[in-house]
Amino acid sequence: VSTFGMMKCVAALARSEGGHDSKKKNNLPPDFDIDMDAPETAKAAVTIQSQFRKFQKKKQDVKS
């Protein structure tokens, strides 16, 4: 997965952590900076990738 792809995943995760309240989503700044060198960012990217791979595997098993 590219760095840009990880950044998009981490940004999506950051938005989803705010809860499901649509008002909170609208209060986010249009551009917010994500430190791609932070250990938390790398950990979040690995977690997202792992969950996505599990989802893909489960989806593939259901089709079989």
C-alpha positions in Angstrom: 0.0 0.0 0.0 1.3 3.4 -0.9 2.0 6.2 1.6 -0.9 8.1 0.0 -3.2 5.2 0.5 -2.2 4.8 4.1 -2.7 8.6 4.6 -6.2 8.3 3.2 -7.0 5.3 5.5 -5.6 7.1 8.6 -7.6 10.3 7.7 -10.7 8.2 7.4 -10.0 6.6 10.8 -9.4 9.9 12.4 -12.8 11.2 11.0 -14.6 8.1 12.2 -13.2 8.3 15.8 -15.3 11.5 16.3 -18.5 9.5 16.5 -21.4 9.3 14.2 -22.7 12.8 14.8 -22.9 14.5 11.4 -22.4 17.9 13.1 -19.0 16.9 14.4 -18.0 15.9 10.8 -18.8 19.3 9.6 -16.7 21.0 12.2 -13.5 19.3 11.0 -11.1 21.7 9.3 -11.0 21.1 5.5 -7.2 20.4 5.7 -5.6 18.8 8.7 -2.0 17.7 8.9 -1.1 14.1 9.6 2.4 13.4 10.6 3.4 10.5 8.4 6.5 9.8 10.5 4.7 9.4 13.8 4.7 5.9 15.3 1.0 6.2 15.9 0.3 6.8 12.2 2.3 3.6 11.2 0.5 1.6 13.9 -2.9 2.9 12.7 -2.0 2.1 9.0 -1.0 -1.5 10.0 -4.3 -1.9 11.9 -6.4 -0.6 9.1 -4.6 -2.9 6.5 -5.0 -5.9 8.8 -8.7 -5.3 9.2 -9.1 -4.7 5.5 -7.3 -8.0 4.6 -9.5 -9.9 7.1 -12.6 -8.3 5.5 -11.4 -9.3 2.0 -10.6 -12.9 3.1 -14.0 -13.2 4.7 -15.7 -11.7 1.6 -13.8 -14.2 -0.6 -14.8 -17.1 1.7 -18.5 -16.2 1.4 -18.3 -16.2 -2.4 -16.7 -19.7 -2.4 
